[in-house]
């Protein structure tokens, strides 16, 4: 092989590595593009190993060399492969024939890590070391770890200066023949039982260590004596708390909070300590904490319902705003459901804080907040909700109307009344249902008035039926009389529309189970209008069955 | 190429099973006749593992180098469950001077029978390896090679590397402690790199690095002690089969176990006389201060949490009789138990301001033996004593040849037969640095040298470290 070919091939490999680095950052490992990139990179190496045993790269700050030939250069601070290796002390990198595809993939995954953005605790050399590659070797310069370059020489000098004189050694030799005995330390043989016990110990050691560290901190707290010490431990516990949250272990977080609460509520504990514990408890409400908890909800980690309920119990109204921000950001349905349930519990402590979210520009968030307010079930929310019934997004308006109906506040009547005449039929339907839910006399009157309006008859049959169906909820004499009157109404003009109204009234009476209406319904069963005939027949059946 | 990769992976995966099976049938054959059903079942299992690999065109060579087996030049790492069988096989190979077994074609039960019979009978001959080798020349599929001497003595480069690793670690520790003292936020990334170097050295050159722990510079006591405890902990961790990653964690945890001491006023820490009650109260606070110092490091992670736990617990004692006093008993962390052992051993064998004359290593070990089960974990102590040996590195010994020497390296199989650096020859002259192996025998099978007496090296200010530098 020509030297130039050698260089060309190595350059090609580096370009492939750079490309693979980008691809691996972008795609999950089961993605076909990811897989193809790894395979391509591997085949480049295979090609090289076809004619050479090793690919040895020398690394400088901005350059990578193959022997003395520069094969890579970049003066950039970011995305500079040479600098990426160089800054952690990596000086040589050798790939050898025999390298497997999985080894290469592991290597590519290491160099694809974004050390600036991701929470990586180790540098690139440590990650390579941990992988213990068989066919990828490196040389790292450890000099930058040294605090004092002359330390070794000075320490050796120091030790040697303390070496005994020859006389001392000879004195020891002379004394060796005195009466001093061999000091026996018994040989202790290891048994299978020892090994089994050790295996158990090692298995036990895999348990989470965070509960232990906060146990220790509480122990230290109990032995502290000054306010400054309490505060100091509180800060450390707060860091441990954040760490637990970041670890995604909600159970540990809850246990830590329980312990904190016990102390905060303990009247025998010094007030200064209890104050610090109350401060610690408030940590759970911070935006950072909520954001980290959100990561647990967004992940696949199973969250136990009881643990979640306990966690929610520690939250205060200060957490409402961070949770609403989180709700707007979460993409997973599961995560949003969890946050909504938390806000339903938490929102009871401050409706106004929840209602602030109704001003958000994102329609879906507003809709979620209306849902939350409905489930909180506090009538105080109505004043904030009224304006949302006029929201620009139809989905939000429907949710608001439904909620206004369920909250049953007279304050909502006018808004719902207005909605009965909305240009959008689905809104009108939602509004009538909401009024039906309210179940008040005023609500009934509003619907009756609406139905009695001369233009109401022109509406679509389905819509009219919806209105009449809602009226059946009242099941009182006034409603029944109103319906029977419609059934008896004679009309020569707009007969078809009139028959539709009668069919709706029959439907309503059937749902009410009103037996007084049977004679008139019997008559309509023979009507020329098929729709009316059918509705009358069904209504009669319902009334008779109700008997 | 890919097939070859797969094959290598397959061989590596089977390596520990091959060694284990070999140990099982040799062990069984020691009890029963080699033709016994139990032996033959084990032999068949061995053949079933080996032959498919041979059929695929492989030659398998099992080498014993030092205390480790290598299969086709790859060091065989094993888990705890295999430890006893591995140790047994190392001992049996060494007893016969056997260094390698090569299988180059498919083996039959008869081939293995011949090997077994020869292996057992040769141990009664004056030169076991030669006898075994003669017998095995009749078998085509199996051949054996002699035990090679490891060349660590005189290997200047390795010694240099070990020295560099050790002093880098001490220098780094000093730097980190000073930085923390001055309030700087320190990251553990660099510390990990330092410990990784130590772990590598322990995996490759355990005895040399343990030898360096004989450096007990009392002016730099805290830093040397931290590094020594880290080395001894990692060495113990390696003995009990912890992974490389776990060894790094353990090494880091051990390196910072005493970090709380930096807050003890120097006038107390360096007091040449015994501490009074008030001073003791201050000393006993260092586990608290340690936790604080570690948790204040840059970013909490698994290692810092674990380090803080060990900093708190390393004086608590196995039976909770130590300090700090706690309201509810804690279950000691596994690493705390390891670090406590290493800590006590190094502290006892070091000269400190308030105890200028350190203990001889074997005396320290005797005291620790008394404490096993009360202050120290008895199970881990068993492994610890097996690691340092009944004649720990640095012990001054008189041999039956009238030579005086320092124990230089242990021997896991023959704990009373370590390797010894001779400092005075049999004629009473001071000499420099010949390392002799006490397992060496003469042609009639008698040991060339045996320890007849141990002495306190500190009484004569003799320190192994001086000979290693």
Interface residues (C-beta under 8 A of the other chain):
Chain A: X46 X49 X89 X97 X98 X99 X100 X101 X121 X122 X123 X125 X126 X129 X130 X132 X134 X140 X142 X145 X146 X147 X148 X151 X152 X155 X156 X158 X159 X160 X162 X163 X164 X166 X168 X169 X170 X171 X172 X173 X175 X176 X177 X180 X181 X182 X183 X184 X185 X186 X187 X188 X190 X192 X194 X195 X197 X198 X199 X201 X202 X204 X205 X209 X210 X212 X213 X215 X216 X217 X219 X220 X222 X223 X232 X236 X239 X240 X242 X243
Chain B: X1 X2 X4 X5 X8 X9 X74 X80 X81 X83 X84 X163 X164 X167 X168 X170 X171 X172 X174 X175 X176 X178 X188 X189 X190 X192 X193 X194 X196 X197 X215 X217 X219 X220 X240 X241 X242 X244 X245 X248 X288 X291 X292 X295 X296 X299 X300 X301 X302 X303 X305 X306 X308 X309 X312 X324 X326 X327 X328 X330 X333 X334 X335 X360 X362 X363 X365 X366 X369 X379 X382 X383 X385 X386 X390 X391 X396 X398 X404 X415 X416 X423 X424 X428 X430 X451 X452 X453 X454 X455 X457 X459 X460 X461 X462 X463 X465 X466 X469
